Each structure stands twice: as C-alpha cells, then as structure tokens.
C-alpha cells in the first residue's frame, strides 16, 4: 500500500514540476518539456534521451528510488 502511495506521489511531482507543453517548430506544434537549459522535444529520440536521464537523476536524488522505478514512473507520468 505504501509503495502505491509513494509512486503516486512521484507521478504527481513529475506532472506538476515538469508539465508537457507545446512548442512551435517549423510551423508545427510539438510536445516538449522545458527545463532551465532549453526545450526537449518528446517526439525526437535524441532530445528525449537526455531529458529522461536528467529526470531519472532528479528522482534518484529527491526520492531515493532506483533507476528502473524512476524510468517506469517517468514513462507513466509523462508518456515518454
């Protein structure tokens, strides 16, 4: 029971602090997440990989969870 509540807390953290927004690229709107160092397009695999790595490191630091759990929760919360 505690694990489910803990996972829900992490998912809410991701959804609130890293919202998926739309950015105009070449007269088309693309899904992206904007961080301090720029925008990461979710449709672009080369852009999504470093974003996922940064988010995994953040979750490992803040919530002390392992990389596999962080990866699955990021996929669940942000649909990456």
Secondary structure as the mmCIF struct_conf table of DSSP 4:
data_model
#
loop_
_struct_conf.conf_type_id
_struct_conf.id
_struct_conf.beg_label_comp_id
_struct_conf.beg_label_asym_id
_struct_conf.beg_label_seq_id
_struct_conf.end_label_comp_id
_struct_conf.end_label_asym_id
_struct_conf.end_label_seq_id
HELX_RH_AL_P HELX_RH_AL_P1 UNK A 2 UNK A 17
BEND BEND1 UNK A 18 UNK A 18
STRN STRN1 UNK A 21 UNK A 25
TURN_TY1_P TURN_TY1_P1 UNK A 26 UNK A 27
STRN STRN2 UNK A 28 UNK A 35
TURN_TY1_P TURN_TY1_P2 UNK A 36 UNK A 37
STRN STRN3 UNK A 38 UNK A 41
BEND BEND2 UNK A 42 UNK A 43
HELX_RH_AL_P HELX_RH_AL_P2 UNK A 45 UNK A 63
HELX_RH_AL_P HELX_RH_AL_P3 UNK A 67 UNK A 78
#
